[in-house]
């Protein structure tokens, strides 16, 4: 397929993942149909819904490919089904409670068309909560568009700053490197980006091209998500850095584990477990001794003690 400039014009699949989201699914699908660059294929993966999702889907039969699980197979499996079912060159995954701005396929598809070495292009996303729309840009992503950026170390040391609903993925890359790791309950997309970023460059568009609905569905707002950080991040570090031997990977490993221990340290401080928090803070400092890290640990300790004293004061 060729565009007007004669460049290769890849086909695009949008895979919409839903579980008991009948009240949101139509809005998500209509945002796909309203795109300025039309999707070549739309897949709906129904992860065992027991509400009236099937009735909503019935309206679109003939326009979509419908994949239905008999029971909920977990989020990672459902997203993988969306990736597997796609026959197009590029794939973007949309949770049914979110929706697109009308130019996301056009703008992101153009990047993958033009730059064959780019594996993933992502953008900012508006957040929608109780009718209020806001734009919260993850600091690591930045305020400027970047074409072709190494994200491997940044993802390991600065967290998951890539909004899944905005990420358009080159299918040939995940066919080569593999799907999302289904052993990870919550942060499977984070590990997926790390896996792809180790070998390929990403691009970032510093503009909001989708809407992410907060507080409506099971996921990052759950207490299980917050509790799972230690396991998820620890698993990711062992998987990608456990056998690091080169000087570059050893440096990434040291920085990543410092981030890991610092986050666990801060979590312990927040819970009032100051001794355990300090032990983890010491581990972070030992990995890469510096005055700034030392002062950061002390600052977080002081802030949390002050917060707790203020909370219990009459």
N, C-alpha and C positions, 0 to 999 in steps of 0.2 A: 504494500500500500504506500502511495506517495502523497505528500502534501503539496501545496501550491509552489513551494520553493524547491521541490524535487528531493527533499530529504526523506529518509525512511520514516514511515508513519505507523507506529506500532498500534496494535489493537489493545483494547482495555476491557478488563472484566471488573465489575464491582460485585463483591460478595457481601451480602447483608446477613449478619448473624443475629438470630433472635431466640429468645426464650421467655415465654409468657409476657410479651410486649405488644399485644394486639393494639393498645391505645396509641402506640408510637410508630408502629411499622409502616403505616400508610404515609406518614409524613417523611420518613426516611426514604421510602421508595420514590415518592413524588419528587424529592430533591435530586434523585438520580436521573429520573426521566426529564427533568428540567435543565439538564446540563447543556452548556453552549457547545461542548464537544461530546457527542453522544457516546454512551458506553456501547461497545460491541456485544457485550454479554452481561446479563444480570443474574446472579445466583442468589437464592435465598436459602440459607441453612437454618432450618427449624430444629433447635436442639431439645426436642422432646416437650414442646409446649403443651400445657393442658388447659389453656384458655381458648379463646376463639381466634387464634392466629390463623388457623386453616381457612376460616371464613374470609379473613382479610386477603390471604394469599389467592384465594379462588378468583378474586377480581382481576388478578394480574396473570393468570395462567395463559400461556401462549406468548407472553412477553418476557417471562423469566424461566429459569431452571430452578425447580423446587427440590431441595434435598431435605428429607425429614427423618430425624432419629426417633426411634420408639421411646427412648428415655433420654434424660439429660446425661450427656457423655463428658461434661466438663468443658470449660471455656476453651482451653488449649486445643482439645480435639475438634471442637466446632470451628475454630479459626483455621485449623489445618484442613478441615473438610472444604472450607471456602477457598483455600489455596489450591488444593488438589483438583477441585471441580472446575477451576478456571482453565479455559483453553486459549486465552489471549496472551499477548506478549507482556502486558503489565497488569498488575492486580492491586486493587485497593480494598481494604476490609472495613466495613462500616457496621458498628453495632446498631441495632434497630431503634435504640432510644436517642441516637444522634442523627444529625443531618448535614448535608453539604451546602456550601455556597455554590452558586450556579456556574462558576468558572474553574473549579478545582481540577476537573479532568483535563480541561484545555491547557491550563497553565502548567500543571505538573507533567502531563503527558508530553508537552513540548520540550521539557528538560530531558526526559528520557529519549525522545526522538533525536535530539541534537547531540547528546553526549552518551555514546554507547558504553563508556567505562563507568557510568554512574549506576549503582545498584538500587538506591532508594532516594526518592525526593519527598521531603515532608515540609509542612508549613505550620504556622500558628493556628490556633483554634479559639473561637469565642467560647466562654463557659456560660451556660444557661442554668440558673438555679432559682426556683420559685418565681419565675417570670422576669428575673433580673439578668440582663446580659452584661458581661464584662470581658475584658481581655487581659489575661494573666500570662505574660510571656516568660517562659523558663529562662533564667539568666544564662545557663550554658548555651542555649540556642542562639541568643544574641538578638540584636536589633537590625542587623544588616543581612541581606541575602548573600549566600555563599554557594558557589557552584563548585562542587568537588572538594569535599572536606574529609579529612581523616577523623573518624568518630570513635575509633576503638578505645583508646585510652580515656577519652572524655566520658564515654559511657560508663566505664569501669570506675572512674574516680568522681564523677559529678552526677551520677544517678541517671534515671530514665527521663530524658527531656524531650523525647520524640512522641508527639500525640499519635497514637495508633490510627485513629480515624482519618488522619491526613496523609499517611504514608503510602505512596505508590511504589510498588516493588516490581523489579524486573524478574519475571518468572524464571528465566534461565539461571539466575543466580541462586534462588532457593532450590531449584531442581539439582543444582550442583552441590550445594552445601547442606541441604536438609531443611526440614520443617521446624515448627516450634517444638520445644521439648515438653512433652506432656507430663513429665515428672514434676514440673513446676506448676503449682496451682494458680498463682496469681501473676507472677512477673515473667511469664513465658514470652511476652512480646519484648521485654527488655533484653532477655537472653538472646532472642532471635536477632535483634539489632546488633548486639555484640558479635555474634557469630558471623553475620554478613559483613560488618565493619572491619573485621580483622583482615579481610582480603580485598574489599572494594570500598570505593569512595561514596559518600552521600552528598546530596545537595539540599539546601535549606532556603525556603522562600519566606522572607520576613514580612508576611502578611497573613491575616486570618482567612482561611478558606473553608472552614467548617464550624459546626456548633456541637459542643460537647455538653450533654445534659448531666448535671450533677444531682446527687441525692435522690434519684428516682429508681435506680436499679441496684441489684446486688453486685458488689465489686469493690472498688477502692475505698468506698465509704464504710465498709464493714470492719468490725474489730479484728476479724480473722486476717484481713489484709495487713493491718498494722502489726499484728503479732508474728506474721510470717516472714518479716524482713530478715531476721538472723538466718533462718534456714535457706531462704531463696538466694540471698546474696552470697552466703557461704558456699552454697552449691555451685553458683555461677562462677565464683572465683576458683574453686577447685577444678571445675570443668575446663576453664579456658586458660588458667595460669598455673595449674598444679604441677605441670611438667616443664615449666619455663626454664630455658637454659641460656638463651642468647642474652647479651647485656641489655638489649632494648626491652625484651620481655621481662627480665628480672627487675628493671626499673619500673615498668608498668605494674608488676606484681607488688612491689614495695609500696607504691603510691596507692594502689587499689586497696590493699589490706589496711593501710593507714586510714583511708576513708571508712572502711568497714568498722574498724575498732572505734574510730571517733564517733560514728553514728550510734553504735551500741553504747558507748560511753554517755552520749547525750540522752539516750533513751533511759538509762539507769538514773541519771541525774533528775530527769523529769519525774520519775517514779519515786524519788526520794531515797534511792538506794545509792548513797554517795560513795561508800567504800568500794562497792563493786564497780561503780562508774569510774572512780579514780584508777582502779586496776586496769580497766580497759583504756583509759586515757594514757597511762604509762606505756602500754603496748603500742599505742599510736605514736607516741613521742619517740620510742626506741627505734621504730622502723625508719624514721627520717627525722633525727633530732634537729630542732630549730626553735628559736625563741618564740616565733609566731605561733607555732603549734602549742607550745607550752602555755603561752598566754591565752590562747583560744580555749584550751581545756579549763583553765582557771576562771575565765570569764563566764563560760557556760555553767560551771559549778556555782559561782557567785549569783548568777542570774536566777538559777533554779532555787537556790536557798532563799533568796529574797522573795521570789514568787510564792514559795510555800509559807514563809513567815507572814507575808501579807495576807494570804488566804486564811490563816488560822488566827490572826490578830482580831481582838474584839472591836 
